[in-house]
Amino acid sequence: ASWDRLTEQFNCPVCLDLPNDPVTIPCGHSYCMACIKDYWSKDDPNGVYSCPQCRQTFCPRPSLSRNTMLAEAVDQLRRGIPRSVVSRSIKLKTQKRLPSSAVQCDLCQGEQKAAVKTCLVCMSSYCENHLKPHQTTKALKEHELIVPTANLADKICTQHKYLQEFFCRQCKVFICWLCTSNQHKGHESVSTKAERWSSTFWETRWTFMSAEKPRSSITKRMIDFLSLSLVDSVNFTFDPNSAHRRLLLSEGNTKATLQGEMVPYADTPQRFDGWTQVMCGTPLHSQRSYWEVEWRGRGSSVGVAYGSLSRKGSDARAGLGYNAQSWTLELSDSCCCALHDNQKRDIPVTYSPRLGVFVDLNTGTLSFYGVAESLTPLHTFRANFTQPLYAVFGVGSGLGVGLDFLESNILE
C-alpha cells in the first residue's frame, strides 16, 4: 500500500501509470509526452490547449521539454529503489536549484526556499509561506517589508539603526536617510539602487565590450556611458484602461495581481481581453531607461512592445513576445526564456524574483538582468525599434508583478 501511495503521486493523470518520457506543462502538472500530445491533438482545430487536470488554457501550444528530474525519480522507482532514497534524492536536487543569488528564508527547516520579502523589524527574510503572518496578523502588518536582502545586519546604519538606503559619493560609504541630514548633509548622495546600477553595469559593459572591440573603442564608449545620470524622477504606472479584467491593479497602479474573479473594468479599445496582460500608460521617453520589476507566482512575462500591439483575442497577435511588435522574458518558478516574434530561447536561470530591464534606443538594445546583491545579465535583444516602446507585463499564473522605475537621461 505504501508503494502504491508513493507511485500515485508521480502517475500521469491521463494513463494513470508512471509516466514515460515525462514533461511538465506551464501550469506545473506533468504527463507522459505521448499522452499530452495525444490529448492536445484533439484541441488542434480550436488553437487553444488546456491542462487535463486544472483546465488552464494555453495559446499558442506550449513547447514540451523532458522533465529530467521527474524522469530520474520514475526510473529509480521502477528499479525498486526504496521510496526514502527516492524522496531524499528529489529533495537534494530541488535544493540545488535554488541559485546562489537568492536570499534564503530564515524559517525554512530542511529544504531551503527563496525569500520573497525581508522584514526590517524582525530582521529576517521569509518565503511566501512564512510571510503569511505578516499579511494576516494585525501587528505584523505594520512591519516594513523590503525586497529580499541578504546579510541585513550589515546594511543597517550602526548609529541610527535605519536601513542604509543611500550612498554618499563624497565619502564613498552607504548611509541611512537620517545621515543625509546630519554628518553627510550637503554631500552628493544617490540611492543604493542607482549606485549599484552604475557600478555593476559599468563592469558588465566592460566585459561585453572587451570581447568585441579594440581598447580605443572601449574607452570612448565607456566615457559616453559615464555621461549618464540616474535619477528617481519617473512617473510610470500601469494603464488601467489596458488591464485584463482578471488583473487587479493596486498600490497606485504599480502592482498587478491575478484574480479568480473578473474586475468590473469598463470596455475600452486598449484593454487586453484574451491574454492577462497590462501595458504602462506612457512610452519610454528617455534614450536610455532602466526599471526593476518584482514578480511572484508560477508564471509572468516582462517586456516591451509597440503601442500597436493587438489587445483583443487570445492568439499570437496579442501575446507578449509571440509577434514582431513585442519582446519579453517569460518567467516561472522553474524556468526562464526570451521570446520575440514567436522565437523562443531558453535561459539557464531557475529563479530571479526581481528583474532589471535596460533599454538603449540609441544602440537598439533591450537587456534583462537578475537583481540581487549585483546585476546578473540574463539576455539582450538587439533590434531596430521603429515605434515608441511601452513597458508591458503578463501574469499567466501566480500572484502578480510590481513596478519600481528608474530612468536615465543623457546630460549635455
Salt bridges, closest charged atoms under 4 A:
ASP21 OD1 - ARG66 NE 3.14
GLU72 OE1 - LYS93 NZ 3.08
ASP75 OD2 - ARG79 NE 2.93
GLU188 OE2 - ARG169 NH1 3.37
GLU195 OE1 - ARG169 NE 3.19
ASP224 OD2 - LYS220 NZ 3.21
ASP267 OD1 - ARG245 NH2 2.30
GLU292 OE2 - ARG196 NH2 3.07
GLU292 OE1 - ARG354 NE 2.69
GLU294 OE1 - LYS117 NZ 3.47
GLU294 OE1 - ARG296 NH2 3.32
GLU294 OE2 - ARG354 NH1 2.98
ASP315 OD2 - ARG317 NH2 2.74
GLU330 OE1 - LYS344 NZ 3.90
ASP360 OD2 - ARG288 NE 3.13
GLU373 OE1 - LYS155 NZ 2.67
ASP404 OD2 - LYS193 NZ 2.59
ASP404 OD2 - ARG354 NH2 2.74
GLU407 OE1 - HIS285 NE2 2.77
